[in-house]
Amino acid sequence: MKLIVGLGNPGKEYEKTRHNAGFCVMDELAKLCHTSIEQKKFNALIGTTQISGEQVMLMKPQTYMNSSGEAVIQAVNFYKIDPKDILVIHDDLDIPVGKLRIRTQGSSGGQKGMQSIMNHLHTQEISRIRVGIDKNPLIPIVDYVLGKVAKEDLKNYEDSVKRAADAAYMSITHSIEEVMNRYNKNE
């Protein structure tokens, strides 16, 4: 089984905020997979599907960003999912709006949801798609990530969300290295 996790915060007040890029990508991915992410399980909203013979779980943790690992570890333990079969999608302040970066391992880069997952799984070897949200030195980070995407950035942001969903979908049937070669090369 493959597990694809989009990070964000639950609740209407967080919808469409920069920090919910992972949730936005998951909504697009659910459309590509012809499924929904509505079942409540593992302190998360999940959806399951089968693609090319591969069982896939889509997850939106409902634990709030900084505790995302609590939801992920429950699914991993229940289904005995290997960390190599997990893909996490999250926002990244160090990448310009409209850009993606895909990695197979490394530090959390300060992204607390990713750090929570790494802490619970005891590994940095977790593939991830980072969706650029940029940063503004004039706005405190917490206020910035919990703010809405600026109108002038909206088209680039929405395009990157769609590309991230396409990359996540490709990861179901292709190696993460192939996904990286395709989606990192033009970034």
C-alpha positions as CSV (number, residue, x, y, z in Angstrom):
1,M,0.0,0.0,0.0
2,K,1.1,3.5,-0.8
3,L,0.3,6.4,1.5
4,I,0.1,10.0,0.2
5,V,-0.3,12.6,2.9
6,G,-1.1,16.3,2.3
7,L,-0.3,18.5,5.3
8,G,-2.5,21.4,6.5
9,N,-4.8,22.5,9.3
10,P,-8.4,21.5,9.6
11,G,-11.2,24.0,9.9
12,K,-12.8,26.7,7.7
13,E,-10.6,29.4,9.0
14,Y,-7.5,27.7,7.5
15,E,-9.0,26.9,4.1
16,K,-7.1,28.4,1.2
17,T,-4.2,29.6,3.4
18,R,-0.6,29.1,2.3
19,H,0.0,26.5,5.1
20,N,-2.8,24.3,3.6
21,A,-1.0,23.8,0.3
22,G,-0.8,20.0,1.1
23,F,-4.6,19.9,1.6
24,C,-5.1,21.7,-1.7
25,V,-2.9,19.3,-3.6
26,M,-4.8,16.3,-2.0
27,D,-8.1,17.7,-3.2
28,E,-6.7,17.9,-6.8
29,L,-5.2,14.4,-6.4
30,A,-8.5,12.9,-5.2
31,K,-10.1,14.2,-8.5
32,L,-7.3,12.5,-10.5
33,C,-7.9,9.3,-8.5
34,H,-11.7,9.5,-8.9
35,T,-12.1,9.2,-5.1
36,S,-12.9,11.5,-2.2
37,I,-11.1,12.1,1.1
38,E,-14.0,12.0,3.5
39,Q,-13.7,8.9,5.7
40,K,-12.6,9.6,9.3
41,K,-9.9,7.2,10.5
42,F,-6.5,7.6,12.2
43,N,-7.2,11.2,13.3
44,A,-7.4,12.0,9.6
45,L,-9.7,12.2,6.6
46,I,-8.8,9.5,4.2
47,G,-9.7,8.1,0.9
48,T,-8.6,4.8,-0.7
49,T,-8.4,3.7,-4.2
50,Q,-6.6,1.2,-6.4
51,I,-4.5,2.4,-9.4
52,S,-2.8,-0.1,-11.7
53,G,-3.1,-2.8,-9.1
54,E,-1.6,-0.6,-6.4
55,Q,-3.7,0.1,-3.2
56,V,-3.4,3.8,-2.4
57,M,-4.5,5.8,0.7
58,L,-4.9,9.5,0.5
59,M,-4.7,11.3,3.8
60,K,-5.3,14.7,5.2
61,P,-4.4,14.6,8.9
62,Q,-6.8,16.4,11.2
63,T,-4.4,16.8,14.1
64,Y,-3.2,20.3,13.0
65,M,0.0,20.7,11.2
66,N,2.5,20.4,14.0
67,S,1.1,17.0,15.1
68,S,0.7,15.4,11.6
69,G,2.9,12.5,12.6
70,E,0.3,11.3,15.1
71,A,-2.1,10.5,12.2
72,V,0.6,9.1,9.9
73,I,2.0,6.7,12.4
74,Q,-1.4,5.2,13.1
75,A,-1.9,4.3,9.4
76,V,1.7,3.1,9.1
77,N,1.3,0.8,12.1
78,F,-2.1,-0.5,11.1
79,Y,-1.2,-1.3,7.5
80,K,2.5,-2.0,8.0
81,I,3.4,0.7,5.4
82,D,7.1,1.0,4.6
83,P,8.4,4.6,4.9
84,K,9.6,4.2,1.3
85,D,5.9,3.9,0.2
86,I,5.0,7.3,1.8
87,L,4.8,10.6,0.0
88,V,4.2,13.8,2.0
89,I,3.1,17.0,0.3
90,H,3.6,20.3,2.1
91,D,4.2,24.1,1.8
92,D,7.7,25.5,1.7
93,L,8.7,29.1,2.6
94,D,12.1,28.8,0.9
95,I,10.7,28.1,-2.6
96,P,9.1,30.8,-4.8
97,V,5.4,30.6,-5.4
98,G,4.7,28.5,-8.5
99,K,7.7,26.2,-8.0
100,L,7.9,22.6,-6.7
101,R,10.8,20.6,-5.3
102,I,10.7,16.8,-4.9
103,R,13.1,15.0,-2.6
104,T,13.5,11.5,-1.3
105,Q,15.0,12.4,2.1
106,G,16.5,15.1,4.2
107,S,15.7,17.4,7.0
108,S,12.3,19.0,7.5
109,G,13.7,22.4,6.6
110,G,11.8,23.9,9.5
111,Q,8.4,22.5,8.3
112,K,6.9,21.4,11.6
113,G,4.4,19.0,10.1
114,M,7.2,17.2,8.2
115,Q,9.3,17.2,11.4
116,S,6.5,15.5,13.3
117,I,6.2,12.8,10.7
118,M,9.9,12.2,10.7
119,N,10.0,12.1,14.5
120,H,7.1,9.5,14.6
121,L,8.7,7.3,11.9
122,H,12.2,7.7,13.1
123,T,13.6,8.5,9.7
124,Q,14.4,11.3,7.3
125,E,14.0,9.0,4.3
126,I,10.5,10.1,3.4
127,S,9.7,11.3,0.0
128,R,8.1,14.7,-0.2
129,I,6.8,17.3,-2.7
130,R,7.3,20.8,-1.4
131,V,5.0,23.5,-2.8
132,G,6.5,26.9,-2.9
133,I,4.7,29.7,-1.0
134,D,7.7,32.1,-0.8
135,K,8.0,34.4,2.2
136,N,7.7,38.1,3.0
137,P,10.3,39.5,5.4
138,L,7.9,42.2,6.5
139,I,5.2,39.7,7.7
140,P,5.9,37.4,10.7
141,I,6.1,33.8,9.5
142,V,3.1,32.6,11.4
143,D,0.9,35.4,10.0
144,Y,2.3,34.8,6.5
145,V,1.7,31.0,6.3
146,L,-1.8,31.4,7.8
147,G,-2.6,34.1,5.3
148,K,-4.2,33.7,1.9
149,V,-2.2,33.6,-1.3
150,A,-1.9,37.1,-2.7
151,K,-4.0,37.8,-5.8
152,E,-1.0,38.4,-8.0
153,D,0.5,35.0,-7.0
154,L,-2.8,33.0,-7.2
155,K,-2.4,31.7,-10.8
156,N,1.2,30.5,-10.2
157,Y,0.1,28.9,-6.9
158,E,-2.9,27.1,-8.4
159,D,-0.7,25.9,-11.3
160,S,1.9,24.5,-8.8
161,V,-0.9,22.8,-6.9
162,K,-2.1,21.0,-10.0
163,R,1.5,20.1,-11.0
164,A,2.1,18.7,-7.5
165,A,-1.1,16.6,-7.8
166,D,0.1,15.3,-11.2
167,A,3.5,14.4,-9.7
168,A,1.9,12.6,-6.7
169,Y,-0.3,10.7,-9.1
170,M,2.7,9.7,-11.2
171,S,4.4,8.5,-8.0
172,I,1.8,5.8,-7.7
173,T,3.0,3.9,-10.8
174,H,6.6,5.3,-11.3
175,S,9.6,5.5,-9.1
176,I,10.1,8.7,-7.1
177,E,13.4,9.2,-9.1
178,E,11.4,9.3,-12.4
179,V,9.0,11.8,-10.8
180,M,11.9,14.0,-9.7
181,N,13.4,13.9,-13.1
182,R,10.2,15.0,-14.7
183,Y,9.0,17.6,-12.2
184,N,12.3,19.0,-10.8
185,K,14.1,19.6,-14.1
186,N,12.1,22.7,-15.2
187,E,11.8,24.3,-11.8
